[in-house]
Amino acid sequence: MNTLNFETKLFKGFVIPGIIAEVVMILVIPILLSVSLFGGIGGPKGAAVGMTLLPIQMLFYSLLSIAAIYAIVLTRMRKRQNSKFVRTAREFLICGDLAISIIMLFSTYLTIVGWGYFYAPSVIVILALGGSALAYFIIWTCKVYRHEGLRFWSKTTLKSIGKAVGFILLGIIAVAAFFVLVGILEDLLFGPSIRGRM
């Protein structure tokens, strides 16, 4: 398959469905987390579980932020027929592989350890969405590596992993800063006691 045909296939088969999937996850997962994740736990224990879930939520929001930026970048690159389109997509794929793998491992561990505390249907939906996303990224990573004639265990992959870790950490910092800023603005506009009344 020549490069132009592969780029078209990559854009239509990965970038566009990825944008749709991101919108769905933005709409669905926060609702599952906030409304119906905890089925049999509340009070101090519920707060403790919520704090345990905080790192994975931050990683998830970081991934969504990175994905949103890459969606814009890849769409512009494809429109302009930039020769670095496939390489940029590969870097994002490695980032997604890494972040989603960590999220899935941590989610699975929490599910096993905390089964009975969580609302089973919500957990099943979240794990199904996460597993589908991971499979989706791995399949396209394999296709891109095969197209470029690269071996997975190579300097190219190590560089991509290093860049991915940097992006993920920056994303987490940005998300944390956003929530802190929202909290400060909330206190300035409504007073520090509003959260206590909610």
SULWOBEL-V210469 format. One line per field, one symbol per residue. psi: psi as a letter, one per 30 degrees, with the letter a starting at -180 (. if undefined). burial: 1 if it has 16 or more other C-alpha atoms within 10 Angstrom, else 0. Layout:
BEGIN
psi->???
burial->???
END
This chain:
BEGIN
psi->kleeeeeeeeeefeeeeeeeeeeeeeeeeeeeefegejehkabeeeeeeeeefeeeeeeeeeeeeeeeeeeeeeeeeeeghkfgeeeeeeeeeeeeeeeeeeeeeeeeeeeeegkffljeeeeeeeeeeeeeeeeeeeeeeeeeeeefhlkejleeeeeeeeeeeeeeeeeeeeeeeeeeeeeeeeeeeflffefff.
burial->000001100110011001100100100010011000110000000100110000011111111111100110010011000000110011111111111110110010001000001111011001101110110111011101100000000000100110111011101101100000000000000000000000
END
